[in-house]
């Protein structure tokens, strides 16, 4: 299109030049006739040039319009594609957040369960000698109040004391065991387990040996006090627990004193 326009402009220049040349020669008839024909030619060329320029303008406008339409369509497609990508990304993000939240909730739940288990385990390890429903026998001046009809009962006492490093009972322990013997004769039993417990002072082996000897010492005195028959004595068992099952912290003197105890488990 551009080459066509340049050719037409060149032709116009040539014709215009010829026109003015012939006009200078207009004094002759030939010159007048040539000038008239040249004017007609210039008019035709001008019309052709205008037509060509109009066609070029129309073509250019058409191209611009098509380009504009194509650009609009391309922008629309890009916008649509971008919207789809944003939507997919948003959905993916929501799903990812949901998965993370779910995973986090599961982790928190597992951590809470694990922590609860650790706390419970630590409590059992530190105070594993605590027995739910067990009755305390620390006052030798009072009669023992139990439940003779119950299938099982548990008593424990920190008042049954021994000489340091020894299994020998002191005087106050005798009085308390006399009360227990009377209660056993009254309520009866099929099996009686006597457990000896110590604090954590000393080695584990030494404490277990000492607690076993103390449990046997309690059994011997109780059998004599309650005048148990050989048959009844067969149902009395002794166990030395050492310091394995504390019911209080061994970090304090009060805790150590609480852990030095004798436990009686009665089964009927």
Secondary structure, 3 states (H helix, E strand, C coil): CHHHHHHHHHHHHHHHHHHHHHHHCCCCHHHHHHHHHHHHHHHHHHHHHHHHHHHHHHHHHHHHHHHHHHHHHHHHHHHHHHHHHHHHHHHHHHHHHHHHHHHHHHHHHHHHHHHHHHHHHHHHHHCCCCCCCCEECCCCCCCCCCCCCCCEEEEEECCCCECCCCCCECHHHHHHHHHHHHHHHHHCCCEEEEEEECCCCCCHHHHHHHHHHHHHHHHHHHHHHCCCCHHHHHCEEEEEEECCCCCCCCCCHHHHHHHCEEEEEEEC
